[in-house]
Amino acid sequence: METKHTKAQWTLENTTGHTLRVTAGAKGFVIAEVTSDCITHFIGNTDEALANAKLIAAAPDLLNACKTVLKCKTNQYGETPELSIDLRTIIENAIEKATE
């Protein structure tokens, strides 16, 4: 699977009291903005807006973790970890959703 998203490290910034910005790279390329005052769903709910912004900022790391789990051959004891079919399907579906 080819990585198509912005490859730089994603960072969460609090640009104002109500706007959270997820940026990438040294130049601060804007990936997303989450507000707690401009979108009706988030009026007065800064905790939910912050949680959403954190999830967005962590997305590349979460995707990489999923890919790593599926590629894992052996652990530090030389054992091959077993993934249940359900867990493997959940991980594969998450990767597909993020990369389709």
Rosetta blueprint (number, residue, H / E / L):
1 M L
2 E L
3 T L
4 K L
5 H L
6 T L
7 K L
8 A L
9 Q L
10 W E
11 T E
12 L E
13 E E
14 N E
15 T L
16 T L
17 G L
18 H L
19 T E
20 L E
21 R E
22 V E
23 T E
24 A E
25 G L
26 A L
27 K L
28 G L
29 F E
30 V E
31 I E
32 A E
33 E E
34 V E
35 T E
36 S L
37 D L
38 C L
39 I L
40 T H
41 H H
42 F H
43 I L
44 G L
45 N L
46 T H
47 D H
48 E H
49 A H
50 L H
51 A H
52 N H
53 A H
54 K H
55 L H
56 I H
57 A H
58 A H
59 A H
60 P H
61 D H
62 L H
63 L H
64 N H
65 A H
66 C H
67 K H
68 T H
69 V H
70 L H
71 K H
72 C L
73 K L
74 T L
75 N L
76 Q L
77 Y L
78 G L
79 E L
80 T L
81 P L
82 E L
83 L L
84 S L
85 I H
86 D H
87 L H
88 R H
89 T H
90 I H
91 I H
92 E H
93 N H
94 A H
95 I H
96 E H
97 K H
98 A H
99 T H
100 E L
